[in-house]
Amino acid sequence: MRTIAVVTTSRADYGIYQPLLAAIAHDPDLRLRLIVSGMHLSAEAGLTVSEIERDGYDIAERVEVLLASDTPEGISKSMGLAVIGFAQVFSRWRPDILVVLGDRFEMHAAALAALPFKIPVAHLSGGEVTEGAIDDCLRHSLTKLSHIHFAATEPYARRILQLGEEPWRVVVAGEPGLDELRTMDYLSRQQLEARFQLQLGQPFLLVTFHPVTLEYEQAEWQIGELLAALRQTAMPVIFTQSNVDTGNRIVRQKIDEFVGNGNARLVPSFGKQAYLSMLKLATAMVGNSSSGVGEAASFELPVVNIGTRQRGRLRTPNVIDVDYGRDEIIAAIQQATDPQFRLSLQGLKNPYESGAASSIIVQHLKQVPLGDVLIRKKFSDLPQSQEATVESK
């Protein structure tokens, strides 16, 4: 029986993991050990570890890493604390395979700490690009720290190969978080209203805006422009909480002020079932969340994607890309909420949705050879015809 340790750091990655966690937990050849860290353990971020506990998963380890600071120094120190915390875990016990997802610094710290212990790392959602965030560098660095790669789409898999990874290590699996969309028991409007004290009778906007970590100095202006646009649009707004990243304090403060004076509500964390149910009901999504270029397409939901945070990611025609200015955002919301635009999205296919990502990943976790053959990586050069030319000076 192989022990598979899975690192989860926030509500976002936990929602993507859920079908995979269930598949690992129910496989007789695998033993699941869950390592919880990051925003899950932060009261400021809603203590979403409680969602994991409600789902009945045993938590093998809790790794506290976040300082009470959203400055560059605070985030950098949290990175260091995260490496120390995960090193202490791996000194106590070592999984056969460590699973990490995406691009968060806590995930990077887990993979970095695993390196001296020779623990094989399986990375989900590599090869993607988010030009507005430091996460972009962390994601590609995670690729080089990892030994197995589960890409969501073919273009992302090709990018992993471009980073020098051996082809046998790269698998196109799809996004596991989308596996259960066709079978999920969605909550009704009435259930959502009762659970979260909402009024959803009118068309509403679902809004999530995260700090753009490569532009954190502009966070106050950026959120100010978004809120000005929402105020002028005058539609009911349901906010979800932003990530604990550089500059998040001012974003949260401005949203709190807006919610206190307008036709808006803030729900720090819906949980996956409720959040996806909200996607079914919303008139449009607004902000810069990865779910706008991921899950939203499966619901044919119009998305106003603001700024650079998701720039570079594969997207479908439901996504309207705009800059940070309020006039552009207003025009995009008008387009997104036009019934004719929604009608044009009928039959939209989500390129991230394979429907079988979890089973594909589990089979590879069970069958991949362990030991030196997996740990000892070789750089795989591109064919000479594809090599980039380097200008000499």
N, C-alpha and C positions, 0 to 999 in steps of 0.2 A: 504494500500500500504506500503510495507516494503522498507526502505531506506538501500541500500547496498553500503557501502563505499569500494572502491578498492584502494589499495596502489600500485603505480608503481614507481620504482626507477631507471630503466635503460632500454635501448633498448632491452635487453635480455628478461626481464620479460614482457615488453609491447608486444613483438611479441607473447609470449605464451598466454597472456591475450586476444588478439584481438577478436577471435571468441566468447569468454565468455562475453566481454564487449558489443559486438553487441547483444548477446542473452539477457543480462540483460536490455540493453537500449530499446529493442523492446518488452519486456514483460510488459503487462498492470498492473501487480500486483507488479512490482518492480520499484524503483526509483534509478538510478545510480548516485553516487557522487564520483568523481575521485580525489584522493589525490596524487599529484606529488611531488617527492622528489629526493634526491641523485644525480646520474650522469645526469639525465634529465636536471637539472638546472645548470650544470657546463659547462662553455665555453670551458674548457680544454677537456671535454668529448664530445663536439660537440653540446651542447644545444639541445638535442633530444626531449625536450618538444615541439619543433616546429612540429615534426611528429604527436604528439597527437593533436595539434591545427589544422593541415592540415586535419586530419581525422574527424574533426568537433565535438570533444567531449568538453563539458564544463568542465573546471578545477575548482573544488570546493575550493581546497587549494593547495598552493605551500609551501613546508616545506624545507627551506634551511638548510643543515646540514654539507656540506663538507668544511673543512679547506683546505688551499693551502699548504698541507703537506702530504707526503706519508710515514712518519715515524710511528713507533708504537704509539708514543705519539699523533701524529696528528690524526691517525685513532681512537684511544681511545677517544680523545676529541670530534671527530665527532659523535661517538656513544652517548656521553652524550648530545650533542646539539640536536641530533635527538630525544631523549626521551623528552627533553624540548619542542621541536617544536611540536611534536605530542600531548603532554599533553595540549598545548595551543589550538590546534584544537579541542580536545575533550571537553575542558571546554566551547567552544562556541556552539558546537552541537555534538550530539551523534547518530551514525547510529544504525540501528537495528542489523546489522551484519557487521563486518569489515573483508574484504578479503585480505589475504597476501599470497605471493608465495615464496617458496624456502628457501633461506638461507642467504640472504644479511643482514648486520648489520642494515641497515635502516628498513628493514621489521621487524627484531627483536625488534627494538626500538618502532615501531608502536604498536606491540602486547603488549610490556611491559608497554607502556603508557596507553593502553586501560584497563589494569588489574584493577586498582583502580576504574575505572568508570563502572565496571561490563558490559563491552561491549563484546558480544560474538564474537569470532574470528574464521573464517573459513580459514584453511591452505591448500594450494595446494602444491603438490610435496614433502610431508613429507615421512619419512622412507627411504630416499635414503642415500647413503654413498659417501663421497668424502674425502678420507683420507689425502690428501695433503693440505687441506685448513682449516682455522678457521671456514669457513662456515659449516663444518660438525657439530661442537658443536652448532652453532647458529640454525641450522635446527632442531636438536633434542630438543633444548630448546624451539623453537617455537612450537613443538608438544605439550609440556607440558603447554604452555601458551594458546593453542588453544582448541576450543570446538567442532569443526567439522573438519574432515580430509578427503580430496579428494586425494587419492593416485593414482599414475599413473599405477601401476601394482600390482598384487597379492603379490609378494614377499615384496614389499614396505609396503603394508597394514599389512602383518604379522609382520613386524618390528615395526610398530606403535603400534600394539597390545602388542608386547613384551615390549614396553615402559610403559605399564600399562593403556592404553586408553581403554575405554569401547567399546565393539564391535559395539553397535548401532551408535556410533559416526563416524565410519570409513567406507568410501565408495570408492570402486575401480571405477574410472571414466575414466582413460586414460589421455593423455596430451592434454589439450584444444587447444594448439597451432598447433596441427596436424589435427584438425577437417576439415580445409578448403583445405588441400593439393590436394584433388581429384577434387575440383571445382574451384581452384584459376586460375585467368587469368595471366599466367606467362609472364614476359617480354622477348622479343626476344633478341638475341645477339646484333642486331643492336640498339635496344632501350637502352640496358644497356651501350653499347659503347657511344651512344650520351649523355645519362644522366650523366654518370660519367667520360667521357673523357678517356675511356679505349680502349685497342686493345686486342680483345679476339679471334683473328683468330687462334692462336696457342694453343696447350694444355697448361693449366696453373694450378698452385696450389693456392688454397684458404687457407690463413694462418691466424690463430688467436692464439696469445700466451699471456696468462694472468700471472701476478705474482703469484707464488705459496706461499701463505701467511704463511705456516708453514716452508718455506725454503727461506724467503725473502733475507737472507744474501747471497744466491747463485744466485740471480736474474741476475746479470751481466754475470756470467759464463754461466748460462743456456741459456739466449738469445744469447750469443756469439756462443755457440755450434750450436744452431739452424740456425743462420745466416750463419755460416761457411758451414753447410751442404747444405743450399739452394744455396749458391754461387757455390759450387762444382757441384750441380745437374744441374745448369744453365738453369732451366726452368723459364718461366715468372711467377711472383708471384704477387698475389693481397692480401694485408694485410687488415684486419679490426683492429680497435682500441682496445687496451687492457682496462680492468677494472681499475677504480681508486682505487687500493688496495695498501697495503704496498709494496713498491719497484717498483711501476709502472713507476716512472720517468725515471729510467735507461733503462727499457724495451722500453719505447717510444723513448728515445733518440737514442738508438742503431738502432731501426727500421727506424727512420727518416734518419739516416746516411746511412743505407743500401739502402733505397729508392732513396736517392740522388745520388747514385753511381752505380746503377745496373738496371737490367731489371725487375723493380718492381714498384708497385704503392700502395699507402695507401688510402683507403676510410674509413674515420672515422666511418660512419654509413650508411649502405645501406637502412635501413628500411626493413620491413618484406618481402614485395612482391619482391623487388629486391634481397634481400639476398637469398631467396628460389630459385629465378631464377638463381642465381649464382651457387647454389648447383646442379642444373640440368645441368649446362654447365661445371663445373670444372672437371678436370681429377682426382684430389684427394684433400682431405682436410688435412692440417697439423697443429699441435699445441696441445692445451689442452682445447679447448672450449667444453662446455656441448653439443653444437649442434652436435659435432662429435659422441657422443654416443646417441643422441636423433634424431634430424631431418634427419641426413645423411642416416640412414638406409632406410628411405622411398624413397630415390632416388638411392638406390643401389650404394652409393658413397663410394669408398675406403677412409679410414681415418687412418692417422698416428697419434696416440695419444701418446704424450710425457709426461713422468714423472708420478707424483703421484696425480696430481690435481683431476683427475677423477677416481682414484683407488677406487674400491668398487661398482661402478655403474654397473647396468645390461647393457651388451653390446652384439652386434651381430657380426657375422664373418667378416663384412666389416672393423672392427676396428683392427688395428695392434698396439699393445702396445710396446713401447720402452722406454729405459732410456734416459738420457739427452745427452749422448755422440754423437758427430757428425757422427762417423762411423755407429753407430746403426741407426741413423736417415736417413742417406744416403741409407743404405741397405733397410730400410722400405719404403722409397719413391720409390726406384726401384721396390720393390714388388708391391706397391700400384698402380703404373703407368703401370704395365705389363698388356696388354690387356687380357691375360688369367685369371688374378686375377679378373678383372672387370667382365669377362664372368661368373666366378664362383658364382657371387653374384646375378644372375638373379633369380627372384622369392623370394628375401629376404623379410621376414616379420618383421615389426617394432613392438616390444612388447609394445611400448608406445602409439601406434596409435589405438584408439578404434573407432574413427570417430564420436563419440557422446558425448564426454566429456562435452562440454558446456551445452547441454540439460540436462544431468544427474545432473550437478552441480546446474543449475538454478532450477530444480524441487526440489532439497533438500533445497536450500535457501528459496524457497517459503513455503515449508511444515514443516520444522523442528520447533518443539515447542520452543517458546522463553520464557524468564523468568527464574525462579529459576531452573527448571528442566534442562535447558541447561547450565546455569552458574555454578551450583554446581556439580563439578566433583568428581567422585569416582575412586580410583585406582583399576584397575582390575588385580588381580593376575593371573598368568599363572596356568593351572592345575598342580597339584603336580608332575605328571609324567614328566613335562617339566621344572620344576624349576632347575635352575643352582645350583650346589653344591659350597659352599663357604668354602675355606680351613681355618681352625682355627689354630692359632699359639699361 
